[in-house]
Amino acid sequence: MTFEETRKLLESAGLETITLRSAKGAGCILIAPDLSARIMAVSMNGEKGENFGFVKPEAIANRGKDPQFNAYGGALRWWVGPEGGQYGVAFPPGTRNFDLDSWYISEEYNGKSFAVAYPRQGAGTSALMGADCSIENASGTRFHIGTTIRVSLLENPLEQSGVRGKNRRVKHLGYLCETTFENISAVPMRKETGLVSIWLLGMYVAGPRTFVIAPFERKGTGTIVTDTYFSADGIGGDRLMIRERGGYLVFRADAKERSKIGLSRSRASNTIASIDLSRNLFTVWQFPIRRRMPYVNSLWEHQKRPYAGDVTNSYNDDGNFGNLYELECSSHALALAPHERFCFPLEIHHYSGPQEALFRIADRLLGRKIAWGKL
């Protein structure tokens, strides 16, 4: 699906769109304020170019009609964490069995219409949107959260470094997403009744030679990666390769096997990336980590350690939902007093071009020497 086809799909469903265009190149992103201000399309080649964000047309056509989950897709969306456990927001109050039959995703944070502060004409280089959301967790605690989303286009951080200059065929598109939560209730958020986090997720189109690359802290404590989300046996070695000496792991993201990985605050780096060797496309996420702060736990169980969760994750579908994989990151657990705010920034940079140039860029931005020949 192209960028333009995605825009027409949204507008045919009566949804507002905002287009942000790069001043230096053909890069552009498409935002849907009526779908919780998510980014629905990303293109390196203008509006006629391919959208490498995953989109689910049938969910958009039937907006809000599925009481369990309206899976719209999108190259970046915000959710509220944690998903599961006694403080999970994806299970109703009183849940005892954290299973698929009980799970649901509220349209309060999945498909709510956001007011647009700017741009006024539906196009620009930045956008600011906001809405108030009401959410209840599995323990019956209700949160009233004022949410604002600011998206701004960014310059190439490597523009002056000489890395990009070695090959002018490399294209870049970068943007900053600043997600702010404000506690607009009269009571503070407390650990004893459940905290929340800002959870950012991006759905991308998978390819036969797509890999997620996650640097990790070699001096961290505990398990390097959690890979037992869907199977007690974990993920096979041909699909998850841990390079301990190199300080990074490689996770296959080809939409052929349902699987998920997660890294804790002790092990996670402040970057996670993917490279699609079929499309010659490299994507990197950069975000802050507060290693001394608790992180919410999203496991689907009654948890003994509800604040020992992941900082960053990646999900690979098996093709039943769609040809997609996800990159994810989270803020720490938020204990906000009434009217207190917290902003979580995420930088995303996409690069397309010759593979050798992408390899150099990836090594530099990830701070690792990746064994590209072993992918």
N, C-alpha and C positions, 0 to 999 in steps of 0.2 A: 504494500500500500504506500502511495506517495504522500508527501506532506499535504499537498493540495487535496487529495482524495480524503484524507483524514479531516481536514477543515470542512469540506463539503458534507461529510458524514455527520459531523457534530451540528452544523448549521441546519441540516435537513431534519434533525431531531429537535430543533428549536433551542439549541444551546449557544450561548454567547462564546466567542473566541477572541483571543488576543494573540497577535503575532509580534514577536521580538526578532529583529533582523540585525545581524552583525554589520557594522559600518565598514569593515575591512574585507569581508569575504562574502560568500554565498550562504553562510550558515544562518539558520533560523530555528526558532522554537515556537510551539503552539501551545497556549494555555487555555484551559477550559474552566473559567470561574464557577460555572454551574455544577461542576463535578469536584467540589472541594478544592478548587484552584490548582488542580494537578496539571503537569505538563504532559500533553497527549502526543506530541509529535516533535521529533528532532531530525533535522536534515542538514547535511554538509553541503548540499548542492542546490540550494534554493527551493522554491515551492514545488517545482517539478521533480525534485529529487526524492529518493527513497526515505521513508520514515522508518528508522531502525528502532523506534519504540513500539512495543507490542500493543495492539488495539483489538478489542473484542466487539465487533460491530453489533451483534445481536443483543448484547447487554446495553449498549447505548440506545438502540432502537426501543428497548423495553425498560427504559430508565426507571429504577426504583421499584420494579414489580416483583423482584425475587425477595422474599422475606428473610432468606438466609444470607445471601451474598450476591451483590450486583458487581460482577467482575468486569469493570470497564477497561482495565489495562492502564497504560500510560507510562511514559519514560521516567516520571518522578511523581510520587504522591506522598502525602504525610498521613500517618495513622497515629493512633494512641496506643502505647504499650503499658502494661504487658498484655499479651494475647490470652494466655492461659493461666491456670492456677487460681487460688482463692482470691487473688486480686486482679484477675484477668478481666478485661473489658469485652472480650468476645464470647462470654458465657453469661447467662442470666443469673440473677441472685438465687442462691440455694442450690446451684449446680453441684452434684456429687460425682457424676461420671463425665469427665472431660473428654467427650468423644465428638465425632463429626455430627451426630444427630442434634447435639446441644449447641454446637458452635454457630455463631452468626456474626456478621459485620454490620454495625449500625450505619445507616445513612447519615447520621450526625457527623461522622468524620470520613465517610466514604463518598457521599454524593450530595453534599449540601451546597446550596447556592451561596457564593461569596459576593459581597459588595465590592465593586472596583473603585478604588480611589484614583488610580491612574494606570495606564494612559486613557484619555477620554475618547480617542478616536479608534480604539481597537488595535493600535500598532504603536511601536516605539522601541526603546532599548532597555526599558525596565517596567515593572508592574508591581503594584501594591494592592492586596486584596484582604478582606477580613470577614469574619463571621463569629457568632457566639454559638457554642456547642454544649449540649447537655448529655452526659455519659454516665452510666452506672456500671459498677464492677460486680463480680460474682459474689462478693460479700455484702452487697447492698449499699455500698457507698456511692453517692452521686457527686459528680464533678460538674461544675459550670466553668467552662474554659473559653476565654476570649482568644481567638486564634487569628494571627495575621501572617500572611505569606508575602514576602518581597522577593522578586526574581530580577536579577540584574545581569546583563551580559558583561563578560570579562575579556581582557586582553590576554594574549598568549604569554604565560609566565616564562617561556623559553625564548621569547622574541629577541632578547638582548644577549642570550647565552651563547649563541653560535651553533646550538644543536640543530635548530630548524633551518638555519642558513645553509647547512650543507646540502639540503635538498629542497628546492623551492616548490616541489610538487606536493609537499605536505600541507594539508589543510587543517585548520584549527577552529573549534567552536567551544567557548567556555562560558559558564554562567554560575552565579552565586545564588543559592536559595537560602533565605533567612526565615526560619520558622519560629514564631514567638507564641508562647503560651502565657496567658494571664489568668490567675485565679480570681474569677469575678463573683465567687460565692462569699458568704460572710464567715466561713469557717476555714481554718488552715488545712492543708493536706498533711496527713499524718501516716507514719509507717504502720502503725497498729491497725489502720483501716484501709491501707493501700495507697501507694503513690503511683504516679503515671510518668511516662517518658514520651519524648518526641521521637517518633519512629519513622524513618524515611526509607522508601522502597522504590526501586526503579525496575520496570519490566522491559526487557529488551528482546528483540527477535534473535532466536538461537540459530546457530549454524553448525554444520558437521565438524568444523575445526574451530570451535569457540572454547576458550578457556578462561576461567576466573583465576586471577593471581592475587594471593593475599600474603603480604609480608607479615612476619610475626616477630615478637621480641624474643630473642634467643636466651636472654637472661631472666625471662619471666618464669613464674611458678605454675605448677599444675599442668593439666593436659594441654597440648598445643592446640588441638581443634576437637570440637564435639561434632561427631558425624553419625550419631545414633538416633536421630529424630524419627526416622521412619523404619529403622531396622536395628535390632539389638546387636547385629553383627557388624554394623557400620557400613562404610562404603568401600568397595573393592579397590585394590591398589592401582588398577589400570584407570580408575576414574578419579582417584584422589592421591596425589603424589606429594609427599612431605619431604622437602629438601632441608634437613635440619642444619647442615653446615652452611647452606646458602641463606637460611633465615626466611624462607618463603614456602608456600604450598601452591599447588596447581590443582584446580577442580574442573573437571570436564563439564561444560555447559552446552550440551547438544540436544536437549529436550528428548532424550532417549531413556532416561531412568529417573524416577522421582527420588530426589535426594536433597539434603540440606546440610550445610556446615555452619559452625558458629565459633567465634573466638572471644575469649573473656577479656576483661579490662587488664589483666596481667599479661596476656599474650598478644592482644590485637595491636596492630600498627595503626597510625592515623590515616592510612590509605588502604583502599581495596580497588582492584582494577579488573578489566577483562580485555581480551584481545580476540578478535574474529579474523582468523587467517584466510577465510574465504572472501570477506569483504575488505580486508586490509584496513581494519578499524580498531583503534585502541581507545579505551575509555578509562579514566581514573577518577575516583572519588577521594576527596581530602576533607577531613573533619577533625574536631578536637576530641580528646579523650581526657577525662578526669579520673585518674587511676586510684585516687583515694576515696572516691565517692561510690555509693552503691549503684548497681544497675539492675533493673527489673528483670525478673525471670519469666519467660513466656511459655515454658513447658506445659503441656496439657496434663497436669496432675496436681494433686494437693501437695504443695511444696514445703519441704523442710527449710529451704534456703531461698525465700522469695526475692531476695536482693543480691543474688549471685548469678545474674544473667549475662547475656552476650552484649558486646559492643557492636560487633559487625557480623553479618551473615551473608550467605548466598544460597539461593534455591534454584534447583534445576527441575523442570517439569518432565513428565514422561510422554508428553504429546497428547494426553487425554484432555487436558484443559486447553493446551495450545502450544505452539512452537515458541517457547519462551524460557528465559532464565531471569533471575533477579539478583541485583545487588542491594544490600541493606546496611543501614547504620542507625545507631540510637544515641540519644543523649543519656546522661545519668538520670537516676530516679529523682523526680522533682518534688520537693517538700515546700510548696509555695504558700506563703501567708496570703491572706486576703489582699487583693490588688497588687500582689507581687508578680513580676514578669521574668521570663527567662527566654533568651534567644539562642537558637542552635543553628550555626552556619554550616552549610555544605557547599563546597566548590566541586563542580564537575567540569572536566575537560575532555573533549573528544578530539582525536587526531586521525586523519586518514592519509594514506600515501604508501610509498614503497615499504615493504616489510623491513628491510634493513634500517631504514630511517625510524620506523616505529619502534624497533627493538632498542635503538639508542635512546629514544625519548622515554620509553618505559623504564629502562635501567636507571635513568637519571631521576625520574619522578618517584619511582618506588624505592630508590636507595639500595637496590640489590643488583647483583649480576645474574641475570636469569639465563639458565641453560636452554636457550631457544631451540637448539637442535634436538632436544629430547622431547619436545611436545608432540 
